[in-house]
């Protein structure tokens, strides 16, 4: 078995459906309280509990569009920022 990593990075070109499947796997992992990421070099396992800090950054410049989603948490529960994110889609 490969050793557990402290840092995991992955970058690949995905179809919209492929990206959706990865995001679905992350949401299922959050619901179960266990997120596992692996590649050929090892695995990292996270166990999110309690409050999670969510940061969404969106950039649109000419033909370059970028969406960053960051989730972070600590073992001890600190104060959270109170604001409501609204996300919508065109139908």
LINSULUR-V105981 format. One record per residue. RES is the residue in one small letter. PHI is phi in whole degrees, -180 to 180 (* if undefined). PSI is psi in whole degrees, -180 to 180 (999 if undefined). D_CENTER is the distance of its C-alpha to the mean C-alpha in Angstrom with 2 decimals. Layout:
((RES:PHI:PSI:D_CENTER) (RES:PHI:PSI:D_CENTER))
//
This chain:
((x:*:140:25.02) (x:-75:151:22.92) (x:-70:154:22.09) (x:-74:138:18.77) (x:-94:156:16.97) (x:-97:-14:15.89) (x:-139:135:13.74) (x:-130:129:11.83) (x:-133:141:11.51) (x:-144:135:11.71) (x:-140:130:13.11) (x:-156:160:15.08) (x:-87:123:16.78) (x:-125:153:15.73) (x:-75:167:17.52) (x:-57:-44:16.10) (x:-63:-42:16.51) (x:-62:-43:14.78) (x:-64:-39:11.61) (x:-61:-43:12.06) (x:-64:-40:12.52) (x:-65:-45:9.34) (x:-64:-37:7.44) (x:-63:-42:10.25) (x:-63:-38:9.89) (x:-66:-44:6.47) (x:-66:-37:8.39) (x:-66:-40:11.40) (x:-63:-41:10.20) (x:-62:-42:9.38) (x:-62:-37:12.82) (x:-85:-15:14.46) (x:84:15:13.22) (x:-143:126:12.40) (x:-119:125:9.54) (x:-121:129:11.38) (x:-122:135:10.75) (x:-145:157:14.11) (x:-149:-167:16.28) (x:-68:-16:19.98) (x:-100:-8:19.97) (x:154:-167:18.44) (x:-140:149:15.71) (x:-130:137:13.37) (x:-125:129:12.93) (x:-119:146:11.22) (x:-127:82:12.85) (x:-69:135:11.39) (x:-142:154:14.48) (x:71:-144:16.01) (x:-82:142:14.69) (x:-123:132:11.19) (x:-81:127:11.19) (x:-113:127:9.26) (x:-126:125:10.01) (x:-118:127:10.36) (x:-125:130:12.60) (x:-126:134:14.61) (x:-131:135:17.43) (x:-136:110:20.26) (x:-132:112:23.18) (x:52:-119:25.72) (x:-90:-2:24.22) (x:-96:119:20.99) (x:-123:139:18.03) (x:-144:137:14.55) (x:-128:119:11.44) (x:-112:131:8.84) (x:-121:122:5.99) (x:-124:127:5.72) (x:-114:134:5.76) (x:-144:153:8.85) (x:-159:162:11.81) (x:-126:160:15.19) (x:-63:-38:17.62) (x:-90:145:20.04) (x:-90:116:19.53) (x:-103:-178:20.23) (x:-72:144:21.02) (x:-109:155:18.40) (x:-78:138:18.84) (x:-104:106:20.20) (x:-156:155:19.36) (x:-110:126:18.44) (x:-91:134:16.04) (x:-116:126:17.63) (x:-122:130:16.08) (x:-134:166:18.71) (x:-139:153:19.61) (x:-83:138:23.04) (x:-107:999:24.93))
//
